[in-house]
Amino acid sequence: MELYILGPAFSLPSIDAECIAAVALLQLLDRKDWSLVPTHDDRGGLPLLVDQGQRISGYKNILRHLEIELHVGNAIAISSFLERGAQTLLDISLYVSFESYSTTRSAFTQILPWHTNYLLPPRRRAAARARTDHLGISSIDVDNVHEDLSGRPSGMDGVGKEQAFEVEAQKRASLLLPRKDTLRSLLQKPEHSAVFKLHALADNFFGPLQDMLDCLAFGYLSLMLYPKLPQDWLASTMRRKYAKLVAYVERMNDKLVLRTDVKAVMSSARSDSESILPWKSPASSSFFDVANSTARELFTHIPLLKPTTSIITTNADTMRFWQHQLPAILTLTVLSLGLGITAAFRTGTLTWPKGEALHVFGRKRFSDYGHLGAALAGMSVLSQQTTSPGEPYMNQGDSDKAVLADVEVEVNVSDTR
């Protein structure tokens, strides 16, 4: 039995909440016949459990596969509550906040191959921003962090604006007195402007959660508590108001021995005895894997090739094969055609279309059209001679500019002899 999860971070087994929950579940069951594999391939969904040829993705499906006896109604209620509340808080804490996202991306750098660093973190951040866009807390986002406060909506025009003399006075005072944060300056910071709404979201989630704890809750709570972020409002709220939840997370973490050394896990030279968890070395990415993942990510940004939400009834194995291999097949086909056409032109099998060696530029004459043109030119000359016989010079026509002239020549017979 192998459990594939997104790699470790923040001294936790994974940077994904459901992956942490799956690890905690297998540790809690005290299974001996399983191993833990860090991966970045999330096409089929993570966590992914491979058991005797069966591939089960998602925490709830793994629960069902392991035949964990839970009340169905309670399980659905807890899962829905966590996915609605906890995911929103994690999105804001790890991805939406600009300063915190810098820390999160650094954690991804330690567990992802070089090419995936440009694909997976931006994709997860874009999804987090889309899920939290309706909350109206974009003031902590990267797009608004360095904007002038005067560009705020009309309802907030008075926030952050100061009179010219007050600004000048502050500049002069700063030369004499050490700079201290005031209540007004703290509230004007982007990361603090939405603090009241963030604390309300945290209270709405942590309050009811104290009475329904399980492995999935531990997965979300551990990612809220342990990461050391520049904006640690979520962890500080837990430690200040919800000591029961903090004690639960720390007790579960110590009991299941889930504390993880990220560098030791991702190092290929480590020994199996260095960790309590049954880690296996991550598989190295081949050139085909790099090309496949890059092409698949690029195709998702092409309008006609974007994945649709329509339901298609087909063979699951065939659909999975084409879903995984189609981007690579299309990429290799385009590259092969390009290389083949280039080689054909290089070897001379194909040549570019060429024109005549000699090009003559000018107006067409009747004589250029063969015998018929010569006949038409003669008829034109005869017609002009009959209409104006007294003129010494006559034109051949508008299209033929040759000139005809009558010349008188005197011949001396004696000289010719």
Secondary structure as the mmCIF struct_conf table of DSSP 4:
data_model
#
loop_
_struct_conf.conf_type_id
_struct_conf.id
_struct_conf.beg_label_comp_id
_struct_conf.beg_label_asym_id
_struct_conf.beg_label_seq_id
_struct_conf.end_label_comp_id
_struct_conf.end_label_asym_id
_struct_conf.end_label_seq_id
STRN STRN1 GLU A 2 LEU A 6
HELX_LH_PP_P HELX_LH_PP_P1 GLY A 7 PRO A 8
STRN STRN2 ALA A 9 ALA A 9
TURN_TY1_P TURN_TY1_P1 PHE A 10 SER A 11
STRN STRN3 LEU A 12 LEU A 12
BEND BEND1 PRO A 13 PRO A 13
BEND BEND2 ILE A 15 ASP A 16
HELX_RH_AL_P HELX_RH_AL_P1 ALA A 17 LEU A 29
TURN_TY1_P TURN_TY1_P2 ASP A 30 ASP A 30
BEND BEND3 LYS A 32 ASP A 33
STRN STRN4 SER A 35 THR A 39
TURN_TY1_P TURN_TY1_P3 ARG A 43 GLY A 44
BEND BEND4 LEU A 46 PRO A 47
STRN STRN5 LEU A 48 ASP A 51
TURN_TY1_P TURN_TY1_P4 GLN A 52 GLY A 53
STRN STRN6 GLN A 54 SER A 57
BEND BEND5 GLY A 58 GLY A 58
HELX_RH_AL_P HELX_RH_AL_P2 TYR A 59 HIS A 65
TURN_TY1_P TURN_TY1_P5 LEU A 66 GLU A 67
HELX_RH_AL_P HELX_RH_AL_P3 VAL A 72 PHE A 81
HELX_RH_PI_P HELX_RH_PI_P1 LEU A 82 ALA A 86
HELX_RH_AL_P HELX_RH_AL_P4 GLN A 87 LEU A 90
HELX_RH_PI_P HELX_RH_PI_P2 ASP A 91 VAL A 96
BEND BEND6 SER A 97 SER A 97
HELX_RH_AL_P HELX_RH_AL_P5 PHE A 98 ILE A 111
BEND BEND7 LEU A 112 LEU A 112
TURN_TY1_P TURN_TY1_P6 TRP A 114 HIS A 115
HELX_RH_3T_P HELX_RH_3T_P1 THR A 116 TYR A 118
TURN_TY1_P TURN_TY1_P7 LEU A 119 LEU A 119
HELX_RH_AL_P HELX_RH_AL_P6 LEU A 120 ARG A 131
TURN_TY1_P TURN_TY1_P8 THR A 132 THR A 132
HELX_RH_3T_P HELX_RH_3T_P2 ASP A 133 LEU A 135
HELX_RH_3T_P HELX_RH_3T_P3 SER A 138 ILE A 140
BEND BEND8 ASP A 141 ASP A 141
TURN_TY1_P TURN_TY1_P9 VAL A 142 HIS A 146
BEND BEND9 GLU A 147 GLU A 147
HELX_RH_3T_P HELX_RH_3T_P4 LEU A 149 GLY A 151
BEND BEND10 ARG A 152 ARG A 152
HELX_RH_3T_P HELX_RH_3T_P5 SER A 154 MET A 156
TURN_TY1_P TURN_TY1_P10 ASP A 157 GLY A 160
HELX_RH_AL_P HELX_RH_AL_P7 ALA A 164 LEU A 176
BEND BEND11 LEU A 177 LEU A 177
HELX_RH_AL_P HELX_RH_AL_P8 LEU A 183 GLN A 188
BEND BEND12 LYS A 189 LYS A 189
HELX_RH_AL_P HELX_RH_AL_P9 PRO A 190 SER A 193
TURN_TY1_P TURN_TY1_P11 ALA A 194 ALA A 194
HELX_RH_AL_P HELX_RH_AL_P10 VAL A 195 LEU A 209
TURN_TY1_P TURN_TY1_P12 GLN A 210 ASP A 211
HELX_RH_AL_P HELX_RH_AL_P11 CYS A 215 LEU A 225
BEND BEND13 TYR A 226 TYR A 226
BEND BEND14 PRO A 230 GLN A 231
HELX_RH_AL_P HELX_RH_AL_P12 TRP A 233 LYS A 241
HELX_RH_AL_P HELX_RH_AL_P13 ALA A 243 LYS A 255
TURN_TY1_P TURN_TY1_P13 LEU A 256 VAL A 257
HELX_RH_AL_P HELX_RH_AL_P14 VAL A 262 MET A 266
TURN_TY1_P TURN_TY1_P14 SER A 268 ALA A 269
HELX_RH_3T_P HELX_RH_3T_P6 ASP A 272 GLU A 274
BEND BEND15 ILE A 276 LEU A 277
STRN STRN7 TRP A 279 TRP A 279
HELX_LH_PP_P HELX_LH_PP_P2 SER A 281 SER A 286
HELX_RH_AL_P HELX_RH_AL_P15 PHE A 287 PHE A 299
TURN_TY1_P TURN_TY1_P15 THR A 300 HIS A 301
BEND BEND16 ILE A 302 ILE A 302
HELX_RH_3T_P HELX_RH_3T_P7 PRO A 303 LEU A 305
BEND BEND17 LYS A 306 LYS A 306
HELX_LH_PP_P HELX_LH_PP_P3 PRO A 307 THR A 308
HELX_RH_AL_P HELX_RH_AL_P16 ALA A 316 THR A 347
TURN_TY1_P TURN_TY1_P16 GLY A 348 GLY A 348
BEND BEND18 THR A 349 LEU A 350
BEND BEND19 ALA A 357 ALA A 357
BEND BEND20 GLY A 362 GLY A 362
HELX_RH_3T_P HELX_RH_3T_P8 PHE A 366 TYR A 369
HELX_RH_AL_P HELX_RH_AL_P17 GLY A 370 THR A 387
TURN_TY1_P TURN_TY1_P17 PRO A 389 GLY A 390
BEND BEND21 PRO A 392 PRO A 392
STRN STRN8 TYR A 393 ASN A 395
BEND BEND22 ASP A 398 SER A 399
STRN STRN9 VAL A 403 ALA A 405
HELX_RH_AL_P HELX_RH_AL_P18 VAL A 413 THR A 416
#
